Amino acid sequence: MPTGMRGSAPEGAQGLKTRVEEISGVFRKKIPKLLKREQVIESWNTLIKDGDGNAERVFGEIQKYLEESKAPIKFERRGIIPGILKGLIGESRDFIIVRSMGYRLKPYQVFINARDYGKNLQVSWYLTYRLPTLRALIYSLPFMRIGASFLEDLDVFNLMDLRAFALLCHLSAINAVENLMISLGQDTSKLNRRTKGFLGIA
């Protein structure tokens, strides 16, 4: 080993595993994620007048808020394509994808987006539900119950966790939007904070 290189690179199988994880992480950030068919069960959306050009600011503040919350979640920013065909022609939008670490909440994800819409900035999020592949296959069997409610198997504690998870994402978006509105000299009391869905967050 050359002088000054001792201990600078991982060795053996563990080193190879580390390098593979690093490479796969780079590709995962660059390759757009295909948004599979999911059931949107809660959503929120707003349009900030004259807010164009501030998407990166809003994304950054949302991620900072999520990080500082120390909540049992994980999140990443990814390019999303709605389908393979649209992906091939380069249609992609950036989202912050938030997941809960709780086992029962594994089918739930929140997709947060900020994008220019003319001279305005649209900020929105969507709480989605999608059965894991194995469970979806089991429920498709003739002798199993047909379909599955997005509230299945959720007891009171699970529902509390789901509401806290959605509320955290909602507050992160609201705070970022309010900060931007204040900097633009706009009245934040006119911001619609109520979500659409079964949770009805306000």
C-alpha beads as a LAMMPS data file, in Angstrom:
LAMMPS data file: protein, C-alpha beads

202 atoms
201 bonds

1 atom types
1 bond types

-500.0 500.0 xlo xhi
-500.0 500.0 ylo yhi
-500.0 500.0 zlo zhi

Masses

1 110.0

Atoms # bond

1 1 1 0.000 0.000 0.000
2 1 1 1.477 3.416 -0.962
3 1 1 2.621 5.792 1.776
4 1 1 -0.185 7.857 3.205
5 1 1 -2.881 5.493 1.905
6 1 1 -3.061 3.176 4.914
7 1 1 -6.619 2.973 6.210
8 1 1 -7.900 5.353 3.554
9 1 1 -9.920 2.703 1.720
10 1 1 -12.176 -0.053 3.110
11 1 1 -10.842 -3.597 2.706
12 1 1 -12.388 -6.984 1.966
13 1 1 -16.084 -7.804 1.652
14 1 1 -17.136 -4.964 3.944
15 1 1 -15.231 -2.478 1.809
16 1 1 -16.866 -3.782 -1.360
17 1 1 -20.310 -3.578 0.258
18 1 1 -19.662 0.016 1.335
19 1 1 -18.537 0.996 -2.163
20 1 1 -21.577 -0.662 -3.772
21 1 1 -23.888 1.215 -1.385
22 1 1 -22.173 4.505 -2.243
23 1 1 -22.492 3.899 -5.987
24 1 1 -26.119 2.751 -5.744
25 1 1 -26.903 5.850 -3.678
26 1 1 -25.557 8.104 -6.422
27 1 1 -27.588 6.324 -9.104
28 1 1 -30.710 6.341 -6.915
29 1 1 -30.503 10.134 -6.640
30 1 1 -30.035 10.604 -10.381
31 1 1 -32.539 8.102 -11.757
32 1 1 -36.185 9.273 -11.501
33 1 1 -38.514 7.111 -9.421
34 1 1 -41.574 5.691 -11.152
35 1 1 -44.698 6.668 -9.240
36 1 1 -46.804 3.516 -9.130
37 1 1 -50.556 3.622 -8.860
38 1 1 -51.278 4.729 -5.329
39 1 1 -54.407 5.754 -3.502
40 1 1 -54.307 9.394 -2.380
41 1 1 -56.114 9.586 0.954
42 1 1 -55.136 13.092 2.076
43 1 1 -53.803 16.123 0.224
44 1 1 -53.088 19.829 0.505
45 1 1 -52.288 22.442 -2.095
46 1 1 -51.689 26.174 -2.367
47 1 1 -50.568 28.705 -4.953
48 1 1 -48.308 31.557 -3.844
49 1 1 -48.717 34.669 -5.968
50 1 1 -45.448 35.948 -7.486
51 1 1 -43.608 33.119 -5.771
52 1 1 -41.910 31.698 -8.867
53 1 1 -38.201 30.951 -8.522
54 1 1 -38.496 29.958 -4.836
55 1 1 -38.952 26.192 -5.150
56 1 1 -35.436 25.405 -3.899
57 1 1 -35.934 27.652 -0.887
58 1 1 -39.187 25.886 0.019
59 1 1 -37.679 22.418 -0.507
60 1 1 -34.751 23.338 1.724
61 1 1 -36.900 24.682 4.558
62 1 1 -39.195 21.654 4.463
63 1 1 -36.265 19.242 4.670
64 1 1 -34.721 21.258 7.507
65 1 1 -37.976 21.178 9.467
66 1 1 -38.344 17.415 8.968
67 1 1 -34.738 16.846 10.047
68 1 1 -35.020 19.012 13.154
69 1 1 -38.246 17.299 14.237
70 1 1 -36.293 14.130 15.194
71 1 1 -39.468 12.192 14.369
72 1 1 -39.286 8.444 13.484
73 1 1 -39.325 9.118 9.742
74 1 1 -36.988 8.943 6.795
75 1 1 -37.119 11.091 3.700
76 1 1 -35.351 11.722 0.433
77 1 1 -35.674 14.065 -2.497
78 1 1 -36.235 12.287 -5.798
79 1 1 -37.320 12.986 -9.335
80 1 1 -40.703 11.370 -9.987
81 1 1 -42.122 10.234 -13.315
82 1 1 -45.839 9.371 -13.700
83 1 1 -45.188 6.616 -16.224
84 1 1 -42.463 5.013 -18.321
85 1 1 -43.541 6.740 -21.544
86 1 1 -43.547 10.221 -19.993
87 1 1 -40.259 9.381 -18.310
88 1 1 -38.696 8.574 -21.682
89 1 1 -39.604 12.018 -23.019
90 1 1 -38.059 13.654 -19.972
91 1 1 -41.165 14.562 -17.945
92 1 1 -40.172 14.502 -14.286
93 1 1 -40.910 16.525 -11.141
94 1 1 -39.005 16.729 -7.876
95 1 1 -40.651 15.503 -4.675
96 1 1 -39.613 15.003 -1.079
97 1 1 -40.756 11.459 -0.278
98 1 1 -41.431 10.919 3.433
99 1 1 -41.915 7.518 5.051
100 1 1 -42.697 6.513 8.615
101 1 1 -40.479 3.958 10.331
102 1 1 -43.478 2.264 11.947
103 1 1 -44.284 -1.203 10.538
104 1 1 -48.038 -0.610 10.342
105 1 1 -47.499 2.647 8.515
106 1 1 -45.230 1.104 5.882
107 1 1 -47.926 1.332 3.132
108 1 1 -48.205 5.112 3.687
109 1 1 -45.989 7.735 2.063
110 1 1 -46.143 11.505 1.723
111 1 1 -45.043 13.184 -1.504
112 1 1 -44.218 16.910 -1.148
113 1 1 -43.673 19.124 -4.194
114 1 1 -42.858 22.764 -4.958
115 1 1 -42.826 24.042 -8.541
116 1 1 -43.235 27.183 -10.582
117 1 1 -46.644 27.665 -12.169
118 1 1 -46.323 30.748 -14.315
119 1 1 -45.404 33.618 -11.996
120 1 1 -46.710 31.638 -9.026
121 1 1 -45.313 28.858 -6.880
122 1 1 -47.437 25.767 -6.300
123 1 1 -46.731 23.844 -3.097
124 1 1 -48.583 20.589 -2.460
125 1 1 -48.380 17.273 -0.678
126 1 1 -50.149 13.929 -0.997
127 1 1 -50.528 11.175 1.590
128 1 1 -50.763 7.915 -0.333
129 1 1 -51.573 4.346 0.565
130 1 1 -50.355 1.301 -1.300
131 1 1 -50.359 -2.296 -0.129
132 1 1 -46.966 -4.033 -0.136
133 1 1 -46.666 -6.437 -3.096
134 1 1 -46.963 -9.635 -1.041
135 1 1 -50.064 -8.483 0.824
136 1 1 -51.624 -7.246 -2.409
137 1 1 -51.132 -10.711 -3.932
138 1 1 -52.638 -12.407 -0.873
139 1 1 -55.720 -10.183 -0.958
140 1 1 -56.146 -10.940 -4.660
141 1 1 -56.727 -14.635 -3.928
142 1 1 -60.372 -15.783 -4.285
143 1 1 -60.647 -17.051 -0.712
144 1 1 -59.306 -13.839 0.785
145 1 1 -61.373 -10.715 1.341
146 1 1 -61.635 -8.644 -1.793
147 1 1 -59.889 -5.282 -1.666
148 1 1 -58.408 -3.662 1.392
149 1 1 -59.280 -0.482 3.208
150 1 1 -56.440 1.953 3.839
151 1 1 -57.480 1.858 7.499
152 1 1 -57.141 -1.908 7.834
153 1 1 -55.212 -3.268 10.803
154 1 1 -54.837 0.197 12.338
155 1 1 -55.654 0.374 16.021
156 1 1 -55.980 3.621 17.988
157 1 1 -52.216 3.892 18.487
158 1 1 -51.587 3.340 14.762
159 1 1 -54.126 6.033 13.903
160 1 1 -52.413 8.420 16.318
161 1 1 -49.087 7.721 14.622
162 1 1 -50.578 8.179 11.151
163 1 1 -52.130 11.509 12.088
164 1 1 -48.867 12.709 13.677
165 1 1 -46.959 11.621 10.558
166 1 1 -49.290 13.499 8.195
167 1 1 -49.445 16.538 10.494
168 1 1 -45.653 16.784 10.640
169 1 1 -45.433 16.843 6.844
170 1 1 -48.260 19.362 6.696
171 1 1 -46.648 21.716 9.219
172 1 1 -43.300 21.493 7.431
173 1 1 -44.956 22.662 4.206
174 1 1 -47.078 25.320 5.946
175 1 1 -44.080 26.819 7.757
176 1 1 -42.035 27.022 4.556
177 1 1 -44.942 28.628 2.690
178 1 1 -45.621 31.149 5.464
179 1 1 -41.954 32.169 5.581
180 1 1 -41.983 32.770 1.839
181 1 1 -45.241 34.725 1.995
182 1 1 -43.860 36.956 4.748
183 1 1 -40.738 37.680 2.692
184 1 1 -43.009 38.623 -0.226
185 1 1 -45.057 40.948 1.989
186 1 1 -48.200 38.798 1.781
187 1 1 -50.883 38.176 4.407
188 1 1 -50.453 34.637 5.813
189 1 1 -53.924 34.703 7.415
190 1 1 -55.365 34.160 3.945
191 1 1 -53.497 30.877 3.529
192 1 1 -55.823 27.873 3.396
193 1 1 -54.426 25.353 5.881
194 1 1 -57.154 22.708 5.699
195 1 1 -56.348 19.419 3.998
196 1 1 -58.667 17.282 1.912
197 1 1 -59.237 13.708 3.048
198 1 1 -60.331 11.591 5.982
199 1 1 -57.921 13.239 8.444
200 1 1 -59.218 16.770 7.820
201 1 1 -56.142 18.544 9.187
202 1 1 -56.580 22.284 9.686

Bonds

1 1 1 2
2 1 2 3
3 1 3 4
4 1 4 5
5 1 5 6
6 1 6 7
7 1 7 8
8 1 8 9
9 1 9 10
10 1 10 11
11 1 11 12
12 1 12 13
13 1 13 14
14 1 14 15
15 1 15 16
16 1 16 17
17 1 17 18
18 1 18 19
19 1 19 20
20 1 20 21
21 1 21 22
22 1 22 23
23 1 23 24
24 1 24 25
25 1 25 26
26 1 26 27
27 1 27 28
28 1 28 29
29 1 29 30
30 1 30 31
31 1 31 32
32 1 32 33
33 1 33 34
34 1 34 35
35 1 35 36
36 1 36 37
37 1 37 38
38 1 38 39
39 1 39 40
40 1 40 41
41 1 41 42
42 1 42 43
43 1 43 44
44 1 44 45
45 1 45 46
46 1 46 47
47 1 47 48
48 1 48 49
49 1 49 50
50 1 50 51
51 1 51 52
52 1 52 53
53 1 53 54
54 1 54 55
55 1 55 56
56 1 56 57
57 1 57 58
58 1 58 59
59 1 59 60
60 1 60 61
61 1 61 62
62 1 62 63
63 1 63 64
64 1 64 65
65 1 65 66
66 1 66 67
67 1 67 68
68 1 68 69
69 1 69 70
70 1 70 71
71 1 71 72
72 1 72 73
73 1 73 74
74 1 74 75
75 1 75 76
76 1 76 77
77 1 77 78
78 1 78 79
79 1 79 80
80 1 80 81
81 1 81 82
82 1 82 83
83 1 83 84
84 1 84 85
85 1 85 86
86 1 86 87
87 1 87 88
88 1 88 89
89 1 89 90
90 1 90 91
91 1 91 92
92 1 92 93
93 1 93 94
94 1 94 95
95 1 95 96
96 1 96 97
97 1 97 98
98 1 98 99
99 1 99 100
100 1 100 101
101 1 101 102
102 1 102 103
103 1 103 104
104 1 104 105
105 1 105 106
106 1 106 107
107 1 107 108
108 1 108 109
109 1 109 110
110 1 110 111
111 1 111 112
112 1 112 113
113 1 113 114
114 1 114 115
115 1 115 116
116 1 116 117
117 1 117 118
118 1 118 119
119 1 119 120
120 1 120 121
121 1 121 122
122 1 122 123
123 1 123 124
124 1 124 125
125 1 125 126
126 1 126 127
127 1 127 128
128 1 128 129
129 1 129 130
130 1 130 131
131 1 131 132
132 1 132 133
133 1 133 134
134 1 134 135
135 1 135 136
136 1 136 137
137 1 137 138
138 1 138 139
139 1 139 140
140 1 140 141
141 1 141 142
142 1 142 143
143 1 143 144
144 1 144 145
145 1 145 146
146 1 146 147
147 1 147 148
148 1 148 149
149 1 149 150
150 1 150 151
151 1 151 152
152 1 152 153
153 1 153 154
154 1 154 155
155 1 155 156
156 1 156 157
157 1 157 158
158 1 158 159
159 1 159 160
160 1 160 161
161 1 161 162
162 1 162 163
163 1 163 164
164 1 164 165
165 1 165 166
166 1 166 167
167 1 167 168
168 1 168 169
169 1 169 170
170 1 170 171
171 1 171 172
172 1 172 173
173 1 173 174
174 1 174 175
175 1 175 176
176 1 176 177
177 1 177 178
178 1 178 179
179 1 179 180
180 1 180 181
181 1 181 182
182 1 182 183
183 1 183 184
184 1 184 185
185 1 185 186
186 1 186 187
187 1 187 188
188 1 188 189
189 1 189 190
190 1 190 191
191 1 191 192
192 1 192 193
193 1 193 194
194 1 194 195
195 1 195 196
196 1 196 197
197 1 197 198
198 1 198 199
199 1 199 200
200 1 200 201
201 1 201 202
